[in-house]
Amino acid sequence: MTALGAELDLSPFKPFKSMDGITDPSVRNIIDIHIWAMEEGLRGATAGELFDGYCQRLVVNGVPLQRGYVSTQTLHPQWSGYGFTWKRELNAVHVAQYPRGGGNSEAWLTSPFHHLITRARAGEKTPFVRRRLEVGPEQRDFPALKEFHAAGATDYFCIIYTFGADGDPAHGTGVVYSFTTDRVGGFDDEEIGLLHSTLPGLALAMKAHAGHDIASSLLRTYLGEDAGRRVHAGAVERGSAHGLHAVLWYADIRGFTGVSDVSPGAAIIDMLDDVFETLTAALRPRGGQVLKFIGDAMLATLSFDEGDQAKTCRLALDAAVEAMAALKARNVERAAAGLPVVSVDLALHVGEVLYGNVGAADRLDFTVIGPAVNEVARIEKLCEPLGREILVSQRFAAAAGHCDGRLEPLGSFVLRGVGEPKEIFGLAAPREAMAMSA
């Protein structure tokens, strides 16, 4: 045994630096592609970059590639996966996103990919399909293969790799590849061997990117765009926070308990999704960040980091007015469909908050805290007694320059948990409406 601290002889484990002793060109090609894939994966290359580089290396190595395709599944509320298509005439990769809900189409159910996924889910390890399309109709037993043959393809190879010991490619844990050639006679044995030997390395590099992409997507989805980006970049220490000067947007569904008591659970979830999407849609183009959904309420911010205060406040007010109009239109549609409808109260405030990690050692929340958050929630509670949908604080009105007369004072009010009365503003009646009433 070697004593602790003794110098070890690592000469048998010297890193591989040269292929000078390897004379077989096919082996050299395999090693070269493996090294390239590992280095690119460590570099953080995207799936599109990896597949484009791989297809180009096949061509350089003499593979008569006509078309290459790879599909990776992902965990995203809108997209089930991504596809990357390489074509010889373009020498570039075209990217496509696949929305959720398309897994039952006839084209998918009769595709080679679905066939391979079914085999993989049955326990078969790394199943593949090889069809010599030029041989005859019996080799074109999937509709897609008839299309490829009509486009000049003579041979088709397709293979799937699952991620993990129990990987299920139907649930975002795998990658599937396909390749065609239009050379008479199709792929030769050495070329098929090259694919079999090098695709596992490429799949591993793509798995690294898929994991990074899924983590980023999930953090953005569940924490919000800005908070998700910060957490993914390493802002994970409990208690770490920084000051943020921003517009605070707080919206709450009025009478939610009464509606939920008389409506089925599925209908309530659908209604919440509808309301929150309508509110968020008005914020997205204006730079708003949704921080969290709190039951039937929503907290968002518009930061002053970019642009002046007056512009940011006006964008926030425009978003609020647009959201209310959109909610009214949706309520008409929902009522006509026999679905539950609700109204929303919304408050806007300006303040300094702390933005960062709060919680227990093993369960954190990236959120905003501070008196301004409590104040905007208290302002929202005045909407119903004042008969208003939108209320704003005096600080918001001042920062917005009163939005060119769009805001009017409603008086001073005591807010629960706030030390002194606060002046509250609401939307002023449109000038044309005031003229008509006069």
C-alpha positions in Angstrom: 0.0 0.0 0.0 1.1 3.6 -0.6 1.6 5.7 2.4 -0.3 8.9 2.8 1.6 11.8 1.3 3.8 9.5 -0.8 4.3 10.4 -4.4 2.1 8.3 -6.7 3.2 7.1 -10.1 0.6 8.4 -12.4 2.5 7.7 -15.6 0.0 5.0 -16.8 -2.8 7.6 -16.5 -1.2 10.4 -18.5 -3.9 12.4 -20.5 -4.5 11.4 -24.0 -2.9 14.1 -26.2 -2.2 12.6 -29.6 -3.6 10.1 -32.1 -0.2 9.6 -33.8 -0.2 5.9 -33.0 -3.7 5.3 -34.4 -3.6 4.4 -38.0 -7.2 3.3 -38.6 -9.0 6.4 -40.0 -12.4 5.3 -38.8 -11.1 5.0 -35.2 -9.5 8.4 -35.5 -12.8 9.9 -36.7 -14.7 8.4 -33.7 -12.1 9.7 -31.2 -12.0 13.1 -32.8 -15.8 13.5 -32.7 -15.9 12.2 -29.1 -13.3 14.7 -27.9 -15.0 17.6 -29.8 -18.4 16.7 -28.2 -17.1 16.5 -24.7 -15.2 19.8 -25.0 -18.3 21.5 -26.5 -20.5 20.1 -23.8 -18.1 21.4 -21.1 -18.0 24.7 -22.8 -21.8 25.0 -22.5 -22.7 24.8 -26.2 -26.4 24.8 -27.0 -28.2 21.8 -28.5 -28.4 23.7 -31.8 -24.7 24.4 -31.9 -23.9 20.9 -31.0 -26.0 19.3 -33.7 -24.8 21.7 -36.3 -21.2 21.0 -35.5 -21.9 17.2 -35.4 -23.5 17.2 -38.9 -20.7 19.3 -40.3 -18.1 16.8 -38.9 -20.0 13.9 -40.5 -19.8 15.7 -43.9 -16.1 16.4 -43.4 -15.6 12.8 -42.7 -17.2 11.8 -46.0 -20.7 10.8 -44.8 -23.1 11.8 -47.6 -25.6 13.4 -45.3 -28.7 14.8 -46.9 -30.7 15.7 -43.7 -30.2 15.4 -40.0 -32.7 15.9 -37.2 -32.7 15.8 -33.4 -35.5 16.3 -31.0 -35.1 17.0 -27.3 -37.9 17.1 -24.8 -38.1 19.8 -22.1 -40.0 20.9 -19.0 -41.8 24.1 -19.9 -45.5 25.1 -19.4 -45.8 26.1 -23.1 -43.4 23.8 -25.0 -43.0 20.1 -24.8 -39.8 20.1 -26.8 -37.5 21.5 -29.4 -36.4 20.2 -32.8 -33.2 21.0 -34.8 -33.1 20.2 -38.5 -29.8 20.3 -40.5 -30.1 20.3 -44.4 -27.2 20.0 -46.8 -28.4 22.7 -49.1 -28.5 25.2 -46.2 -25.5 23.9 -44.2 -27.3 25.3 -41.1 -29.7 24.2 -38.4 -33.4 25.3 -38.4 -35.0 25.4 -34.9 -38.6 24.6 -34.1 -40.6 24.6 -30.8 -43.4 22.2 -30.2 -46.4 23.3 -28.1 -47.9 21.1 -25.5 -50.9 19.1 -26.4 -49.7 17.8 -29.8 -48.8 14.3 -28.7 -52.0 12.7 -30.1 -51.8 13.9 -33.7 -51.9 11.3 -36.5 -48.5 12.4 -37.8 -46.9 11.8 -34.4 -48.6 8.5 -33.7 -47.5 7.1 -37.0 -43.9 8.4 -36.9 -40.7 6.5 -36.4 -40.0 8.5 -33.3 -43.2 7.4 -31.6 -42.4 3.9 -32.6 -39.0 4.2 -30.9 -40.3 5.8 -27.8 -42.8 3.0 -27.4 -40.0 0.5 -27.6 -37.9 2.4 -25.1 -40.8 2.6 -22.6 -41.1 -1.1 -22.9 -37.6 -1.5 -21.7 -35.6 -1.9 -24.9 -32.1 -0.3 -24.6 -31.2 2.3 -27.3 -33.7 1.1 -29.9 -33.1 2.2 -33.5 -34.7 2.0 -36.9 -32.9 1.5 -40.2 -34.7 1.6 -43.5 -33.2 1.3 -47.0 -35.8 3.5 -48.7 -34.6 2.8 -52.3 -35.1 -1.0 -51.9 -38.9 -1.0 -52.1 -42.2 0.1 -50.6 -41.9 -2.4 -47.7 -38.9 -0.3 -46.4 -41.1 2.8 -46.4 -43.5 1.6 -43.6 -44.0 5.0 -42.0 -45.6 8.0 -43.7 -42.6 10.2 -43.1 -40.3 7.7 -44.9 -42.5 8.0 -48.0 -42.0 11.8 -47.9 -38.2 11.4 -47.5 -38.1 8.9 -50.4 -40.0 11.3 -52.6 -37.4 14.0 -51.7 -34.6 11.7 -53.0 -33.6 9.9 -49.8 -32.2 6.4 -50.2 -31.5 5.4 -46.6 -32.8 6.4 -43.2 -31.4 5.8 -39.7 -33.1 6.8 -36.5 -32.1 6.1 -32.8 -33.1 7.2 -29.4 -31.1 7.7 -26.1 -32.9 7.9 -22.8 -31.4 9.8 -19.9 -31.0 8.0 -16.6 -31.5 4.4 -15.5 -35.2 4.8 -15.7 -35.3 7.5 -18.3 -38.7 8.0 -20.1 -38.3 9.9 -23.3 -42.0 10.7 -23.2 -41.5 12.8 -20.1 -38.5 15.0 -21.0 -35.7 12.6 -20.4 -34.2 11.6 -23.7 -33.1 12.6 -27.2 -33.9 11.1 -30.6 -31.9 11.5 -33.8 -32.6 10.7 -37.5 -30.4 10.9 -40.6 -31.0 10.5 -44.3 -28.7 10.2 -47.3 -29.5 10.4 -51.0 -26.5 8.4 -52.2 -27.3 5.4 -54.3 -26.8 2.4 -52.0 -27.4 4.4 -48.9 -25.1 4.6 -45.9 -22.3 2.0 -45.8 -21.5 -0.1 -42.7 -18.6 2.1 -41.6 -20.9 5.2 -41.7 -23.6 3.5 -39.6 -20.8 2.4 -37.2 -19.7 6.0 -37.0 -23.2 7.1 -36.0 -23.6 4.3 -33.4 -20.2 5.1 -31.9 -20.4 8.9 -31.7 -24.0 9.7 -31.0 -23.8 8.6 -27.3 -21.1 11.3 -26.7 -23.2 13.9 -28.5 -26.3 12.8 -26.5 -24.3 13.3 -23.3 -23.3 16.8 -24.3 -26.9 17.6 -25.2 -28.1 16.2 -21.9 -25.8 18.8 -20.2 -27.4 21.6 -22.1 -30.9 20.1 -21.6 -30.4 20.1 -17.9 -29.2 23.7 -17.9 -32.0 24.8 -20.1 -34.7 22.9 -18.1 -33.4 24.4 -14.8 -33.4 27.9 -16.2 -36.9 27.5 -17.7 -38.3 26.1 -14.4 -36.8 28.8 -12.3 -38.2 31.5 -14.7 -41.6 29.8 -14.6 -41.9 29.4 -10.9 -39.9 32.5 -9.6 -40.3 35.0 -12.4 -38.0 36.1 -15.2 -35.7 38.3 -13.1 -35.7 36.2 -9.9 -35.2 33.0 -11.8 -32.3 34.4 -13.7 -30.7 35.6 -10.4 -31.2 32.3 -8.6 -29.8 30.4 -11.6 -26.7 32.7 -11.6 -26.0 31.7 -8.0 -28.1 34.0 -5.8 -29.1 31.2 -3.4 -27.7 32.3 0.0 -30.4 32.7 2.7 -30.7 36.3 3.8 -28.9 37.8 0.8 -30.9 40.7 -0.6 -30.5 44.1 -2.2 -32.6 47.2 -2.2 -35.0 47.8 -5.1 -36.8 51.0 -6.0 -39.9 50.0 -8.0 -43.5 50.3 -8.8 -45.4 47.7 -6.8 -48.5 46.2 -8.5 -50.9 44.2 -6.3 -54.1 42.7 -7.7 -56.7 40.6 -5.9 -59.9 38.9 -7.1 -63.0 40.4 -5.4 -65.4 37.9 -3.9 -63.2 34.9 -4.7 -64.4 32.8 -1.7 -68.1 33.2 -2.7 -67.4 32.1 -6.3 -65.2 29.2 -5.3 -67.9 27.9 -2.9 -70.4 27.4 -5.7 -68.1 26.4 -8.6 -66.3 23.1 -9.3 -62.6 23.0 -8.5 -61.6 22.6 -12.2 -63.6 25.6 -13.1 -61.9 27.7 -10.4 -58.4 26.7 -11.6 -59.4 27.6 -15.1 -60.8 30.9 -14.0 -57.6 31.7 -12.0 -55.4 30.8 -15.0 -57.6 33.1 -17.2 -57.4 36.0 -14.8 -53.7 35.8 -14.1 -52.8 35.4 -17.8 -54.9 38.5 -18.6 -53.2 40.5 -16.0 -49.7 39.3 -16.9 -50.3 39.8 -20.6 -50.6 43.6 -19.9 -47.3 43.6 -17.9 -45.1 41.6 -20.3 -44.5 44.2 -23.0 -44.0 46.9 -20.4 -41.2 45.2 -18.5 -43.3 44.1 -15.5 -42.0 41.1 -13.4 -44.6 38.9 -11.7 -43.1 37.9 -8.4 -45.7 35.5 -7.1 -49.3 34.4 -7.1 -50.7 34.4 -3.6 -53.9 32.3 -3.7 -56.2 34.6 -5.7 -53.8 37.6 -5.6 -50.8 38.6 -7.7 -47.8 40.7 -6.8 -45.6 42.2 -9.5 -43.0 45.0 -9.9 -41.8 47.4 -12.5 -38.3 48.4 -11.6 -36.8 51.9 -12.0 -33.4 50.4 -13.0 -34.1 51.4 -16.5 -35.8 54.6 -17.6 -37.2 57.5 -15.5 -39.8 57.1 -12.7 -42.6 59.0 -14.5 -42.3 56.8 -17.6 -42.3 53.6 -15.5 -45.3 54.7 -13.5 -47.2 55.6 -16.7 -46.4 52.2 -18.1 -47.7 50.6 -15.0 -51.0 52.6 -15.1 -51.4 51.8 -18.8 -51.0 48.1 -18.0 -53.6 48.3 -15.2 -56.1 50.0 -17.4 -55.5 47.6 -20.3 -55.8 44.6 -18.0 -59.1 45.8 -16.6 -60.6 46.3 -20.1 -59.3 42.9 -21.1 -60.9 41.3 -18.0 -64.3 42.9 -18.8 -64.1 41.5 -22.3 -63.2 38.0 -21.0 -66.0 38.1 -18.5 -68.5 38.7 -21.3 -67.1 35.6 -23.1 -67.0 33.5 -20.0 -70.6 34.4 -19.0 -71.8 33.5 -22.5 -70.1 30.1 -22.1 -71.7 29.6 -18.6 -68.3 29.9 -16.8 -67.8 31.7 -13.5 -66.8 35.4 -13.7 -65.1 37.7 -11.2 -63.8 41.2 -10.9 -60.4 42.3 -9.9 -59.2 45.1 -7.6 -55.7 46.6 -8.3 -53.4 48.9 -6.4 -50.2 50.7 -7.5 -47.6 52.1 -5.2 -44.0 53.2 -5.3 -41.5 52.2 -2.7 -38.1 50.8 -1.6 -38.2 47.1 -0.9 -35.7 44.4 -0.1 -35.4 41.9 -3.0 -33.8 38.5 -2.2 -33.8 35.2 -0.4 -36.0 34.7 2.7 -37.1 31.5 4.4 -35.8 28.4 6.1 -32.5 26.7 5.6 -33.9 24.2 3.2 -36.9 26.1 1.8 -36.3 29.6 0.4 -38.4 32.1 -1.4 -37.0 34.8 -3.6 -39.3 37.7 -3.0 -39.7 41.3 -1.9 -40.3 42.5 1.6 -40.8 45.8 3.3 -43.4 48.3 4.5 -44.2 49.3 0.9 -45.4 45.7 0.1 -47.8 45.8 3.1 -49.0 49.3 2.1 -49.9 48.4 -1.5 -51.9 45.4 -0.2 -53.8 47.7 2.2 -54.5 50.2 -0.6 -56.1 47.4 -2.7 -58.5 46.6 0.2 -60.0 50.1 -0.3 -61.1 49.4 -3.9 -64.4 47.8 -3.0 -65.6 50.3 -0.4 -64.6 53.2 -2.6 -66.3 51.6 -5.7 -63.0 51.7 -7.7 -61.1 49.0 -9.7 -57.8 50.8 -9.6 -56.3 52.9 -6.8 -52.8 54.4 -6.5 -50.8 55.9 -3.7 -49.8 59.5 -3.4 -46.2 58.5 -3.9 -47.2 56.8 -7.2 -49.2 59.8 -8.3 -46.4 62.2 -7.6 -43.8 60.0 -9.3 -46.1 59.7 -12.3 -46.7 63.4 -12.5 -50.3 62.6 -12.0 -50.3 61.0 -15.5 -51.4 64.2 -17.3 -54.6 64.6 -15.4 -55.6 60.9 -15.5 -55.5 60.7 -11.7 -57.7 62.5 -9.2 -57.4 62.6 -5.3 -60.0 60.7 -3.4 -59.0 61.7 0.1 -56.9 60.5 3.0 -57.5 57.0 4.5 -56.2 55.0 7.4 -54.5 51.8 6.2 -54.4 48.9 8.6 -50.9 48.5 10.0 -49.7 51.8 8.5 -48.9 54.6 11.0 -50.6 57.6 9.5 -53.4 58.3 6.9 -52.4 58.1 3.3 -53.8 60.1 0.4 -55.3 57.9 -2.2 -55.9 58.6 -5.9 -58.1 57.0 -8.5 -58.6 57.2 -12.2 -60.2 60.5 -13.2 -63.4 60.4 -15.3 -62.5 60.8 -19.0 -62.8 64.5 -20.2 -65.4 63.6 -22.8 -67.6 61.9 -20.2 -67.3 65.0 -18.0 -68.2 67.2 -20.9 -71.3 65.2 -21.6 -72.5 65.2 -18.0 -72.1 69.0 -17.8 
